[in-house]
Amino acid sequence: MAGSARPQFPLLPVSPIIAPVMARVIDAAVAPVAPLRPRAATTLAAAILALAALAVPSPALAVPAGRIEGLQMPVWVERHGATRPGWAGMRLHSGDRVRTGEGARVLLRLDEGSHVRLGAGAQFVLSALEAPPEPGGRFRGLLDIVEGAFRFTTTALSRGRARDLDIRIAGVTAGIRGTDVWGKTAPDRDIVCLIEGEVTVRRGEESPVQMRDPLTFYVAPRGAPAEPVRPVSASQLAEWAAEVALSSGGGITRPRGGWQVHVSSHETRASALAALARLEADGYAARLTSVDIDGRTWHRLSIGSLSGPEEARALAETLAARPDVTTPWVAADDEG
């Protein structure tokens, strides 16, 4: 059985490295030497053109920022103009935008150890993250919640680390000094709920609000002054927490998940590739493999890393509603 690799984002040019090499090639090309043979001239010209393309100004190289620890599809990741479906274990870089669809959830782990959870219909940007220049240094960054709900939680690994982290929730910015913060941007308001720790909330020209009392929340209505900070009820907190938590029986995938859903089989590779493109466009990270059965080659689309048989069956049920999927079936990874 031969499988296809995960889709990759295009590599960025490294102009600071290439530029000096290109300069030497050009110097050699214009130096007064004997005429080149046709093949040598063609090779040199191609090298110059290739190096020139690599030496053009380009965005800064992406900085690794974290990875996806778990998700419920559909999920998309945008990087430098390219969009791919997200998958469990996928590395994320500074500047990446993560989008979630209907019923989706994402659990991210930042490289400094903290967790970020996203609910359905969310857009989240790792706008600017800087790793500490030395071990034990301060982790700095800006996270943008463009749409939807999130929860930022430190872990035992990250709790003792120094950080200077801001989370921008539409028109509100929360300076995170806390260990557990929930927030949401909605069409009519922005919300910040302090579960544990401390945050400083800033909004336009209004005075900053210091939130030090656990289990309190702040609301900034659109077009009106922010409301006073007040306690959050246990029932409200539970409802908000459920908005961003991975939901058991919702098709959860994890990096070491051991189950898969076989979505469809195709007699031609062209048909399989067309179906794969539709799945990826809709936020489902599938893979294409080829298998020989009774002398015939079938091109199979599968989604793996489901965390258990019940999660695989839930995803299969969701996929069965698609017009281009007939009867998906579930199998353990070692069953092929």
Buried (B, 14 or more C-beta within 10 A) or exposed (E): EEEBEEBEBEEEBEBEEBBEEBEEBBEEBEEEEEEEEEEEEEEBEEBBEEBBEBBEEEEEEBBEBBBBBBBBBBBBBBBBEEBBBBBBBBBBBBBBBBBBBEBBBBBBBBBBBBBBBBBBBBBBBBBBBBBBEEEEEBBBBBBBBBBBBBBBBBEEEBEEBEBEBBBBBBBBBBBBBBBBBBBBBBEEBBBBBBBEBBBBBBBEEEEEBEBEEBBBBBBBEEEEEBEEBEEBEEEEBEEBBEBBBBBEEBBBBBBEBBBBBBBBBBEEEEEBBEBBEBBBEBBBBBBBBBBEEEEEEBBBBBBBBBBBEBBBBBBBBBBEEBEEBEEBEBBEBEEE
